[in-house]
Amino acid sequence: MTVHDKFLALGTHYGKVYLLDVQGNITQKFDISPVKINQISLDESGEHMGVCSEDGKVQVFGLYFGEEFHETFDCPIKIVAVHPHFVRSSCKQFVTGGKKVNAVCRHRQSLRGSMFAL
């Protein structure tokens, strides 16, 4: 679970992520994976969300725009952190990692780019 000024993002053991408004009403639902969501990260504006799951999936996407990045690793991914100024940056950045995958920084322009280990 992660909290933003505008909403709460809640991940489940069944691979779903729900966005709830300040009154607790579900405003959006995302089917990310068939297994547990491990972490959710939001940028400062609340316009981009990063999600990682137990099956190795990592997704970073715009909540209001069609842009998206997804990667699947061969092991559970435990962390994802979207750069706080993701929406304002010309080079989109986020970090992800797990037990077999050391922290990986994704540096991209136009949702393509390079990945390198930290």
N, C-alpha and C positions, 0 to 999 in steps of 0.2 A: 504494500500500500504506500502511496505517496500523496502528499497534500499540496495543492496550489491555492492561491487566493480565490480562484474562481470555481474550483471543483476538487473532488477527491478521486483518485484513480485506484481501483481495487482489483488485484489479481487473485485468481482462484487456483485451487488444486486441480481443476479441470481445464486449465488453459485458456480461460476467458479473462478479459479485462473489462471492467465496468467503470464508466465515468458517472459520478453522482454530483448533483448540484448541492448547494449549501443546505437545502432542505432534505437531502437524502434521496431525491428522485433520480432514477437512472435516466441519463440523457443520451448515452451512447454505449454500445456493446461491441467488443471486438473478439472474434474467435482466433486466437493466436496459435494455439497448439493443443494437442489432445492431453498434454500432461501439465504438471505444476508450473506456474509462473514463479520465477525466482526473484526478479526485481523489476521495478518500473522506475524510469527516470523521466523528468520533464525539463524542458528548457525554461528559462526565466519568464518568458512571455506566455507559457502554457499552450503554445501552438504546435510543438513537436514532442513526441513521446518515444522513448526507447524502452523496449521490453525484451527480457531474456527468459528462457525456459529450460526445464530439466532435460529436454531432448536435444539441446544444443542450438536451438533457434535464437537468432537475434534479429529484431526488427526495430527500425527507427522510421517513423513516418509522421507526416503532417496530419494534425487532427482536422484541419479545415481545408487542406489542399491535397492534391493527388500524389505528391512526391513520396517515395518510399525507398528504403534500403533493407535488404534482408540477406542474411548469411546463415548457413547451417554448419556447425562444427560437429566433430565426431564424439563429443563428450558434453556433459551438462555445463551450461554457462551460468555462472552464479552472480555475476555483476554486469551492470551496464550503467554508464553515466554519460548523459548528453551534455555537451558544452552549454553553460548557462545562456550564452548569447548566440545559440545555434541559428535562430531565425534571422539575426542581423548580420551574421558572418558570411562572407563570400566563400569561405572554406569551411564546410560543415565538418565538425569533429565530434567523435564520441569514443569512449573507451569501454572495452568489454574483456571478460576473462573468466577462467574457471580453474579447476584443479589441474587439468592437463594442458590448458591453454594459458600461458602467461598473459598478463595484461596486453591487450592489442589496441592500438590507437588507429582509428579509421579516420583518415584525412581525405576529404573528398570535395570536389567541385561538381555541381550539377548532378549530385547523387551518384557519382562515379569517383573512383580514386584509388589510392593505395592504402594498404594495410601494413603496419609494421609493429614488431614486438617492442615493448618498453623494457 
